[in-house]
């Protein structure tokens, strides 16, 4: 053991298993401590302490371990991972270990923040109450996103959730306050072509000028996938609570994060629980999700939209199941809608935004918004029920009223839910489309909308106003 100014250096590595190093005879080492590993070539690779015991430490290497031998120098820094905070982070692209991917050095700053920040104290939380416009009618019209909310997207492999994530990141605005809105985009375990797609989309649309991208690739070490969302949340907290910005954080894909957590849990020889995930999966996800919100007395906010892919569309899988308990709703993407050419393939019926009622209405969107949303839910549910009857008795067996519901459901999917990946609808356009669709139905069936709103907004009465 050699004592140097910047920490203790050990040459007691007993085993190297892929990215995992076992270092013997260590003293005073802490969990999550950052480690510098010197290759035989002199190159320094960063690592993190996964597990510690009385006289050994398990280290996960952030880089490639090929070419390393047991005589390598491992320096324990005594520090956890910290990243420099600066307004210059906006417009930048980083790796999952916070290395620049855009050819520009890391901003110089003396304000270093631990990525393992704490969750917001419930007593200090402010109630989310302001509308965020994503430009997607299925979200804005029926499952509205509110400042400070945690609203996940539940998807499946092969569905266009990445395209949807990029569109939300491009289009998300706070009506009337567009200048103080920022995007923090964290991607975990994505392919190289997906990373290229995100960067190209942000650059060509100009969204990068208000965004920070943290991209972890599928061939990067699993430990990076654990760090990536924490770096993203740390940046978001700085922009929101220090600079007063309203920040939207998009994290994709949280299932890849959970898989990395399971891999590390297996390496630590922990007792697995459901589907092999560690027993602390719920609390671990909460340490990420609960960092979003609003703080009393602070002007900024952090709104979170995590995206996760459900294996075989299973909503009871541990990751979506536990995510649903922590967050305030869910947006459900379905393969059946995607196969019919609907984009985004989001089914509003099982989707839910629990805070929608707090962010819409006369002061933020429009007075008729809630009633219109309720009526759309009812009408679409009746239409899907009629569609199920068609499979049994055929369309000729339907009543005239059921055929009307069926026609509404078809047009609702094609005209309201379906829209182009570069089509950005205002909330006024969304409500206008909704009223045009509701005009298909007899007025006596519009039982969820107050008569004053029908007289004011129904296309049949507009000429009278």
Secondary structure as UniProt FT lines:
FT   STRAND          2..4
FT   TURN            5..6
FT   STRAND          7..10
FT   STRAND          13..17
FT   TURN            18..19
FT   STRAND          20..24
FT   TURN            31..32
FT   STRAND          34..38
FT   TURN            40..41
FT   STRAND          44..52
FT   STRAND          56..61
FT   TURN            66..67
FT   TURN            70..71
FT   STRAND          73..76
FT   STRAND          82..84
FT   HELIX           87..89
FT   TURN            90..91
FT   STRAND          93..95
FT   TURN            96..97
FT   STRAND          112..114
FT   HELIX           122..124
FT   STRAND          125..126
FT   STRAND          131..133
FT   HELIX           137..140
FT   TURN            141..142
FT   STRAND          145..146
FT   TURN            147..148
FT   STRAND          152..155
FT   TURN            157..158
FT   HELIX           161..171
FT   TURN            175..176
FT   HELIX           178..180
FT   STRAND          181..190
FT   HELIX           192..204
FT   TURN            205..206
FT   HELIX           207..210
FT   STRAND          211..217
FT   TURN            218..219
FT   HELIX           222..237
FT   HELIX           238..242
FT   STRAND          246..252
FT   HELIX           254..267
FT   TURN            268..269
FT   HELIX           274..276
FT   TURN            279..280
FT   HELIX           281..289
FT   TURN            290..291
FT   STRAND          293..295
FT   TURN            296..297
FT   STRAND          301..309
FT   HELIX           311..313
FT   TURN            315..316
FT   HELIX           318..326
FT   STRAND          329..333
FT   HELIX           335..339
FT   TURN            340..341
FT   TURN            348..350
FT   STRAND          352..353
FT   TURN            354..355
FT   HELIX           356..359
FT   TURN            362..364
FT   TURN            367..368
FT   HELIX           369..393
FT   HELIX           395..397
FT   HELIX           400..411
FT   HELIX           412..417
FT   TURN            421..422
FT   HELIX           427..438
FT   TURN            439..440
FT   HELIX           443..445
FT   TURN            447..448
FT   HELIX           451..457
FT   TURN            459..461
FT   HELIX           462..464
//
